Amino acid sequence: MEFLTNNGDGINRTGCWFWEMFHNLDLSVDTNKDNIELYKAKIQRFVDRQYEPSGHGGLFPIRDVKYLNRPIDATKEELWVQMQAYLMENWYF
């Protein structure tokens, strides 16, 4: 994402993108060891593409699923397409 959104200002936003995706997976910084299984389940949901067709629960949730003038089901789209829709919707890319 950084290479697509870099505007030549020399600022590396990789960490920002990491935390944004971390948040999109509905994870939180929590040191409570009781939540480890919950975190594993959320990550496994992403890996297995069991998130919502809108991408909620995945890395790139989108509100308008008509990206590219066609409806998209994020569970069936490549991550690249999901990321493009997310950037277009949230970062006016």
Backbone hydrogen bonds, N-H to C=O, Kabsch-Sander energy under -0.5 kcal/mol:
donor,donor_aa,acceptor,acceptor_aa,energy
4,L,1,M,-0.5
5,T,1,M,-1.8
6,N,2,E,-1.4
12,N,10,G,-0.5
13,R,11,I,-0.7
17,W,13,R,-2.3
18,F,14,T,-2.3
19,W,15,G,-2.3
20,E,16,C,-2.1
21,M,17,W,-2.5
22,F,18,F,-2.7
23,H,19,W,-2.3
24,N,20,E,-2.3
25,L,21,M,-1.7
26,D,23,H,-2.1
27,L,22,F,-1.7
30,D,28,S,-1.0
33,K,31,T,-0.7
35,N,32,N,-1.9
36,I,33,K,-1.2
39,Y,35,N,-2.3
40,K,36,I,-2.6
41,A,37,E,-2.2
42,K,38,L,-2.1
43,I,39,Y,-2.4
44,Q,40,K,-2.7
45,R,41,A,-2.3
46,F,42,K,-1.6
47,V,43,I,-2.6
48,D,44,Q,-2.7
49,R,46,F,-1.5
50,Q,45,R,-3.0
52,E,56,H,-2.3
55,G,52,E,-2.6
57,G,24,N,-0.7
58,G,55,G,-2.5
62,I,54,S,-2.7
65,V,63,R,-0.9
69,N,66,K,-1.1
70,R,67,Y,-1.2
72,I,65,V,-2.6
74,A,53,P,-3.3
74,A,72,I,-0.6
76,K,73,D,-2.6
77,E,73,D,-0.8
82,Q,78,E,-2.1
83,M,79,L,-2.9
84,Q,80,W,-2.3
85,A,81,V,-2.3
86,Y,82,Q,-2.4
87,L,83,M,-2.8
88,M,84,Q,-2.5
89,E,85,A,-2.1
90,N,86,Y,-2.6
91,W,87,L,-2.4
93,F,87,L,-1.2
